Amino acid sequence: MVFELSFLKLLSAELYPRGYRYRKHYSKAIGKPDVVFVNQKIAVFLDSDFWHDHDFKNLRTRLRNDFGLKKITRNMQRDKDVTRALRKVGWHVLRFGENDLKKHLQHAVRLVADRLRV
């Protein structure tokens, strides 16, 4: 959660001054996305690289027990299910991992802005 809050601040610091208005942690949308543009039906999720594993091949070397592997596997499946469910009811879904935001924040902002213009 600490990751999500700090990267949410990073993304917010780029979106808000540009005039984009959104809701944070919108509980009325499936999966409670981190950032939501309600009228445009755009949901943005900020996923930690570890718990929503964006590097699954190297995962086994980082975990010491099966519990962690099972939890991350469940998280990954839930992410797919939530994305599918949102798309089924007409939402556009964007997911960014922490490395995406650390290294390519402006690209992520452009992706959000491009989706808002469609």
Backbone as JSON Lines, residues from 0, in Angstrom:
{"i":0,"aa":"M","n":[0.8,-1.2,0.0],"ca":[0.0,0.0,0.0],"c":[0.85,1.27,0.0]}
{"i":1,"aa":"V","n":[1.99,1.24,0.67],"ca":[2.85,2.42,0.71],"c":[3.27,2.79,-0.7]}
{"i":2,"aa":"F","n":[3.63,1.76,-1.49],"ca":[4.0,2.01,-2.89],"c":[2.88,2.74,-3.61]}
{"i":3,"aa":"E","n":[1.67,2.18,-3.51],"ca":[0.56,2.72,-4.26],"c":[0.28,4.17,-3.9]}
{"i":4,"aa":"L","n":[0.4,4.52,-2.63],"ca":[0.14,5.89,-2.22],"c":[1.21,6.84,-2.77]}
{"i":5,"aa":"S","n":[2.47,6.45,-2.69],"ca":[3.52,7.35,-3.16],"c":[3.48,7.5,-4.68]}
{"i":6,"aa":"F","n":[3.19,6.42,-5.39],"ca":[3.12,6.53,-6.85],"c":[1.81,7.16,-7.3]}
{"i":7,"aa":"L","n":[0.79,7.04,-6.48],"ca":[-0.44,7.77,-6.76],"c":[-0.18,9.27,-6.66]}
{"i":8,"aa":"K","n":[0.61,9.68,-5.68],"ca":[0.98,11.09,-5.56],"c":[1.77,11.55,-6.77]}
{"i":9,"aa":"L","n":[2.69,10.71,-7.23],"ca":[3.48,11.05,-8.42],"c":[2.57,11.27,-9.63]}
{"i":10,"aa":"L","n":[1.68,10.32,-9.86],"ca":[0.78,10.43,-11.0],"c":[-0.15,11.62,-10.84]}
{"i":11,"aa":"S","n":[-0.67,11.81,-9.64],"ca":[-1.56,12.94,-9.38],"c":[-0.87,14.27,-9.62]}
{"i":12,"aa":"A","n":[0.4,14.35,-9.24],"ca":[1.16,15.58,-9.41],"c":[1.33,15.94,-10.88]}
{"i":13,"aa":"E","n":[1.21,14.96,-11.75],"ca":[1.29,15.22,-13.18],"c":[-0.08,15.48,-13.8]}
{"i":14,"aa":"L","n":[-1.09,14.77,-13.33],"ca":[-2.42,14.88,-13.95],"c":[-3.19,16.12,-13.51]}
{"i":15,"aa":"Y","n":[-3.21,16.39,-12.23],"ca":[-4.05,17.47,-11.7],"c":[-3.69,18.84,-12.28]}
{"i":16,"aa":"P","n":[-2.4,19.22,-12.32],"ca":[-2.06,20.54,-12.88],"c":[-2.43,20.69,-14.35]}
{"i":17,"aa":"R","n":[-2.59,19.57,-15.04],"ca":[-2.98,19.61,-16.46],"c":[-4.49,19.73,-16.63]}
{"i":18,"aa":"G","n":[-5.19,19.81,-15.5],"ca":[-6.63,20.0,-15.57],"c":[-7.46,18.73,-15.54]}
{"i":19,"aa":"Y","n":[-6.82,17.59,-15.37],"ca":[-7.56,16.33,-15.32],"c":[-8.14,16.14,-13.93]}
{"i":20,"aa":"R","n":[-9.44,15.86,-13.88],"ca":[-10.1,15.64,-12.6],"c":[-10.55,14.19,-12.53]}
{"i":21,"aa":"Y","n":[-10.33,13.59,-11.4],"ca":[-10.53,12.15,-11.24],"c":[-10.87,11.84,-9.81]}
{"i":22,"aa":"R","n":[-11.22,10.63,-9.57],"ca":[-11.47,10.14,-8.21],"c":[-10.39,9.12,-7.87]}
{"i":23,"aa":"K","n":[-10.02,9.09,-6.61],"ca":[-9.03,8.12,-6.13],"c":[-9.75,6.99,-5.41]}
{"i":24,"aa":"H","n":[-9.27,5.78,-5.63],"ca":[-9.78,4.59,-4.94],"c":[-11.31,4.53,-5.01]}
{"i":25,"aa":"Y","n":[-11.83,4.57,-6.2],"ca":[-13.26,4.65,-6.47],"c":[-13.93,3.3,-6.18]}
{"i":26,"aa":"S","n":[-14.65,3.22,-5.08],"ca":[-15.21,1.95,-4.63],"c":[-16.41,1.48,-5.44]}
{"i":27,"aa":"K","n":[-17.0,2.36,-6.26],"ca":[-18.16,1.95,-7.05],"c":[-17.75,1.19,-8.31]}
{"i":28,"aa":"A","n":[-16.48,1.21,-8.65],"ca":[-15.98,0.46,-9.81],"c":[-15.4,-0.87,-9.33]}
{"i":29,"aa":"I","n":[-15.57,-1.88,-10.13],"ca":[-15.05,-3.21,-9.81],"c":[-13.54,-3.1,-9.57]}
{"i":30,"aa":"G","n":[-13.07,-3.67,-8.47],"ca":[-11.64,-3.7,-8.17],"c":[-11.1,-2.46,-7.48]}
{"i":31,"aa":"K","n":[-11.95,-1.45,-7.28],"ca":[-11.55,-0.21,-6.61],"c":[-10.25,0.37,-7.2]}
{"i":32,"aa":"P","n":[-10.32,0.82,-8.47],"ca":[-9.12,1.36,-9.13],"c":[-8.51,2.53,-8.35]}
{"i":33,"aa":"D","n":[-7.21,2.72,-8.54],"ca":[-6.5,3.79,-7.84],"c":[-6.91,5.17,-8.36]}
{"i":34,"aa":"V","n":[-7.1,5.29,-9.66],"ca":[-7.52,6.54,-10.28],"c":[-8.65,6.21,-11.25]}
{"i":35,"aa":"V","n":[-9.73,7.0,-11.18],"ca":[-10.87,6.76,-12.05],"c":[-11.37,8.07,-12.64]}
{"i":36,"aa":"F","n":[-11.59,8.05,-13.93],"ca":[-12.26,9.14,-14.63],"c":[-13.67,8.62,-14.89]}
{"i":37,"aa":"V","n":[-14.59,8.98,-14.02],"ca":[-15.91,8.35,-13.98],"c":[-16.68,8.57,-15.29]}
{"i":38,"aa":"N","n":[-16.8,9.8,-15.74],"ca":[-17.6,10.09,-16.94],"c":[-17.05,9.4,-18.19]}
{"i":39,"aa":"Q","n":[-15.74,9.26,-18.26],"ca":[-15.11,8.63,-19.42],"c":[-14.97,7.11,-19.24]}
{"i":40,"aa":"K","n":[-15.3,6.62,-18.06],"ca":[-15.18,5.19,-17.72],"c":[-13.75,4.68,-17.97]}
{"i":41,"aa":"I","n":[-12.8,5.37,-17.36],"ca":[-11.39,4.97,-17.45],"c":[-10.91,4.65,-16.05]}
{"i":42,"aa":"A","n":[-10.35,3.45,-15.89],"ca":[-9.83,3.0,-14.6],"c":[-8.32,2.8,-14.72]}
{"i":43,"aa":"V","n":[-7.58,3.35,-13.76],"ca":[-6.12,3.23,-13.74],"c":[-5.73,2.51,-12.46]}
{"i":44,"aa":"F","n":[-4.97,1.44,-12.62],"ca":[-4.45,0.68,-11.48],"c":[-2.94,0.87,-11.41]}
{"i":45,"aa":"L","n":[-2.44,1.1,-10.2],"ca":[-1.01,1.22,-9.94],"c":[-0.59,-0.02,-9.16]}
{"i":46,"aa":"D","n":[0.12,-0.9,-9.82],"ca":[0.48,-2.2,-9.24],"c":[1.93,-2.22,-8.79]}
{"i":47,"aa":"S","n":[2.15,-2.73,-7.58],"ca":[3.53,-2.91,-7.14],"c":[4.13,-4.06,-7.95]}
{"i":48,"aa":"D","n":[5.39,-3.94,-8.31],"ca":[6.02,-4.98,-9.1],"c":[6.09,-6.3,-8.35]}
{"i":49,"aa":"F","n":[6.2,-6.26,-7.05],"ca":[6.32,-7.5,-6.29],"c":[4.97,-8.19,-6.13]}
{"i":50,"aa":"W","n":[3.97,-7.53,-5.55],"ca":[2.71,-8.21,-5.22],"c":[1.81,-8.45,-6.41]}
{"i":51,"aa":"H","n":[2.06,-7.74,-7.52],"ca":[1.28,-7.97,-8.73],"c":[2.22,-8.43,-9.83]}
{"i":52,"aa":"D","n":[3.15,-9.15,-9.47],"ca":[4.4,-9.47,-10.15],"c":[4.45,-9.15,-11.64]}
{"i":53,"aa":"H","n":[5.35,-8.25,-11.94],"ca":[5.61,-7.88,-13.32],"c":[6.9,-8.52,-13.82]}
{"i":54,"aa":"D","n":[7.44,-9.46,-13.06],"ca":[8.66,-10.17,-13.43],"c":[8.56,-11.6,-12.9]}
{"i":55,"aa":"F","n":[7.53,-12.31,-13.36],"ca":[7.19,-13.61,-12.78],"c":[8.32,-14.63,-12.93]}
{"i":56,"aa":"K","n":[9.12,-14.52,-13.99],"ca":[10.19,-15.5,-14.21],"c":[11.19,-15.52,-13.06]}
{"i":57,"aa":"N","n":[11.44,-14.37,-12.46],"ca":[12.41,-14.29,-11.37],"c":[11.77,-14.38,-9.99]}
{"i":58,"aa":"L","n":[10.49,-14.62,-9.95],"ca":[9.75,-14.61,-8.7],"c":[10.25,-15.67,-7.72]}
{"i":59,"aa":"R","n":[10.47,-16.87,-8.16],"ca":[10.85,-17.96,-7.26],"c":[12.14,-17.65,-6.49]}
{"i":60,"aa":"T","n":[13.03,-16.91,-7.09],"ca":[14.28,-16.6,-6.4],"c":[14.07,-15.57,-5.29]}
{"i":61,"aa":"R","n":[12.98,-14.83,-5.34],"ca":[12.73,-13.79,-4.33],"c":[11.89,-14.28,-3.17]}
{"i":62,"aa":"L","n":[11.23,-15.43,-3.34],"ca":[10.33,-15.91,-2.3],"c":[10.95,-17.06,-1.53]}
{"i":63,"aa":"R","n":[10.64,-17.11,-0.26],"ca":[11.18,-18.17,0.59],"c":[10.15,-19.23,0.91]}
{"i":64,"aa":"N","n":[8.9,-19.01,0.55],"ca":[7.87,-20.0,0.87],"c":[6.79,-20.02,-0.2]}
{"i":65,"aa":"D","n":[5.97,-21.06,-0.16],"ca":[4.9,-21.22,-1.13],"c":[3.77,-20.22,-0.92]}
{"i":66,"aa":"F","n":[3.6,-19.75,0.32],"ca":[2.52,-18.81,0.6],"c":[2.65,-17.57,-0.3]}
{"i":67,"aa":"G","n":[3.83,-17.01,-0.36],"ca":[4.05,-15.8,-1.16],"c":[3.79,-16.06,-2.64]}
{"i":68,"aa":"L","n":[4.25,-17.19,-3.12],"ca":[4.04,-17.54,-4.53],"c":[2.55,-17.7,-4.83]}
{"i":69,"aa":"K","n":[1.83,-18.36,-3.94],"ca":[0.38,-18.53,-4.13],"c":[-0.34,-17.19,-4.07]}
{"i":70,"aa":"K","n":[0.06,-16.34,-3.14],"ca":[-0.59,-15.03,-3.0],"c":[-0.39,-14.2,-4.27]}
{"i":71,"aa":"I","n":[0.83,-14.18,-4.76],"ca":[1.11,-13.38,-5.96],"c":[0.39,-13.96,-7.17]}
{"i":72,"aa":"T","n":[0.34,-15.28,-7.25],"ca":[-0.39,-15.92,-8.35],"c":[-1.87,-15.55,-8.29]}
{"i":73,"aa":"R","n":[-2.45,-15.56,-7.09],"ca":[-3.86,-15.15,-6.92],"c":[-4.05,-13.69,-7.31]}
{"i":74,"aa":"N","n":[-3.11,-12.83,-6.88],"ca":[-3.19,-11.41,-7.23],"c":[-3.19,-11.22,-8.75]}
{"i":75,"aa":"M","n":[-2.31,-11.93,-9.42],"ca":[-2.22,-11.81,-10.87],"c":[-3.52,-12.26,-11.54]}
{"i":76,"aa":"Q","n":[-4.1,-13.35,-11.04],"ca":[-5.36,-13.83,-11.6],"c":[-6.49,-12.84,-11.32]}
{"i":77,"aa":"R","n":[-6.51,-12.29,-10.1],"ca":[-7.53,-11.31,-9.75],"c":[-7.4,-10.06,-10.63]}
{"i":78,"aa":"D","n":[-6.17,-9.63,-10.89],"ca":[-5.95,-8.47,-11.77],"c":[-6.57,-8.73,-13.15]}
{"i":79,"aa":"K","n":[-6.35,-9.93,-13.69],"ca":[-6.92,-10.28,-14.99],"c":[-8.45,-10.3,-14.93]}
{"i":80,"aa":"D","n":[-8.98,-10.89,-13.86],"ca":[-10.44,-10.98,-13.71],"c":[-11.08,-9.6,-13.59]}
{"i":81,"aa":"V","n":[-10.46,-8.73,-12.79],"ca":[-10.99,-7.37,-12.61],"c":[-10.93,-6.6,-13.93]}
{"i":82,"aa":"T","n":[-9.81,-6.71,-14.63],"ca":[-9.68,-6.03,-15.92],"c":[-10.75,-6.52,-16.89]}
{"i":83,"aa":"R","n":[-10.92,-7.82,-16.97],"ca":[-11.92,-8.4,-17.86],"c":[-13.34,-7.93,-17.49]}
{"i":84,"aa":"A","n":[-13.65,-7.94,-16.18],"ca":[-14.98,-7.54,-15.72],"c":[-15.26,-6.07,-16.03]}
{"i":85,"aa":"L","n":[-14.27,-5.22,-15.81],"ca":[-14.45,-3.79,-16.11],"c":[-14.65,-3.57,-17.6]}
{"i":86,"aa":"R","n":[-13.85,-4.24,-18.41],"ca":[-13.99,-4.08,-19.87],"c":[-15.34,-4.58,-20.35]}
{"i":87,"aa":"K","n":[-15.82,-5.62,-19.73],"ca":[-17.12,-6.19,-20.12],"c":[-18.26,-5.2,-19.93]}
{"i":88,"aa":"V","n":[-18.12,-4.31,-18.93],"ca":[-19.17,-3.31,-18.7],"c":[-18.81,-1.93,-19.27]}
{"i":89,"aa":"G","n":[-17.83,-1.93,-20.19],"ca":[-17.56,-0.72,-20.95],"c":[-16.45,0.19,-20.45]}
{"i":90,"aa":"W","n":[-15.67,-0.26,-19.48],"ca":[-14.58,0.56,-18.97],"c":[-13.3,0.33,-19.77]}
{"i":91,"aa":"H","n":[-12.47,1.36,-19.84],"ca":[-11.11,1.24,-20.37],"c":[-10.2,1.09,-19.16]}
{"i":92,"aa":"V","n":[-9.28,0.15,-19.22],"ca":[-8.41,-0.14,-18.07],"c":[-6.96,0.09,-18.45]}
{"i":93,"aa":"L","n":[-6.26,0.84,-17.61],"ca":[-4.82,1.04,-17.75],"c":[-4.16,0.52,-16.46]}
{"i":94,"aa":"R","n":[-3.1,-0.25,-16.61],"ca":[-2.36,-0.77,-15.46],"c":[-0.9,-0.37,-15.62]}
{"i":95,"aa":"F","n":[-0.35,0.17,-14.54],"ca":[1.05,0.55,-14.54],"c":[1.74,-0.11,-13.35]}
{"i":96,"aa":"G","n":[2.88,-0.7,-13.59],"ca":[3.71,-1.23,-12.53],"c":[4.61,-0.13,-12.0]}
{"i":97,"aa":"E","n":[5.22,-0.38,-10.84],"ca":[6.05,0.67,-10.23],"c":[7.23,1.05,-11.12]}
{"i":98,"aa":"N","n":[7.84,0.1,-11.8],"ca":[8.95,0.44,-12.7],"c":[8.46,1.28,-13.87]}
{"i":99,"aa":"D","n":[7.25,0.99,-14.36],"ca":[6.68,1.81,-15.43],"c":[6.64,3.27,-15.0]}
{"i":100,"aa":"L","n":[6.17,3.5,-13.78],"ca":[6.04,4.89,-13.31],"c":[7.37,5.5,-12.95]}
{"i":101,"aa":"K","n":[8.26,4.72,-12.35],"ca":[9.57,5.25,-11.99],"c":[10.34,5.71,-13.23]}
{"i":102,"aa":"K","n":[10.35,4.86,-14.23],"ca":[11.19,5.12,-15.4],"c":[10.48,5.9,-16.5]}
{"i":103,"aa":"H","n":[9.16,5.76,-16.57],"ca":[8.44,6.33,-17.71],"c":[7.18,7.06,-17.28]}
{"i":104,"aa":"L","n":[7.29,7.9,-16.28],"ca":[6.12,8.61,-15.76],"c":[5.43,9.43,-16.85]}
{"i":105,"aa":"Q","n":[6.19,10.16,-17.64],"ca":[5.59,11.0,-18.68],"c":[4.87,10.15,-19.73]}
{"i":106,"aa":"H","n":[5.41,8.99,-20.02],"ca":[4.74,8.09,-20.97],"c":[3.4,7.62,-20.39]}
{"i":107,"aa":"A","n":[3.38,7.28,-19.11],"ca":[2.14,6.86,-18.46],"c":[1.11,7.99,-18.49]}
{"i":108,"aa":"V","n":[1.56,9.2,-18.23],"ca":[0.66,10.37,-18.26],"c":[0.11,10.55,-19.67]}
{"i":109,"aa":"R","n":[0.96,10.39,-20.69],"ca":[0.51,10.51,-22.07],"c":[-0.54,9.44,-22.42]}
{"i":110,"aa":"L","n":[-0.33,8.22,-21.92],"ca":[-1.29,7.15,-22.17],"c":[-2.66,7.49,-21.58]}
{"i":111,"aa":"V","n":[-2.64,8.01,-20.35],"ca":[-3.89,8.42,-19.71],"c":[-4.53,9.56,-20.51]}
{"i":112,"aa":"A","n":[-3.73,10.57,-20.86],"ca":[-4.25,11.73,-21.59],"c":[-4.8,11.3,-22.97]}
{"i":113,"aa":"D","n":[-4.11,10.4,-23.64],"ca":[-4.58,9.92,-24.94],"c":[-5.91,9.19,-24.81]}
{"i":114,"aa":"R","n":[-6.04,8.4,-23.77],"ca":[-7.29,7.67,-23.56],"c":[-8.43,8.65,-23.26]}
{"i":115,"aa":"L","n":[-8.11,9.73,-22.55],"ca":[-9.15,10.72,-22.24],"c":[-9.61,11.47,-23.48]}
{"i":116,"aa":"R","n":[-8.75,11.6,-24.45],"ca":[-9.1,12.34,-25.68],"c":[-9.93,11.5,-26.64]}
{"i":117,"aa":"V","n":[-9.94,10.2,-26.48],"ca":[-10.66,9.31,-27.42],"c":[-12.15,9.46,-27.24]}
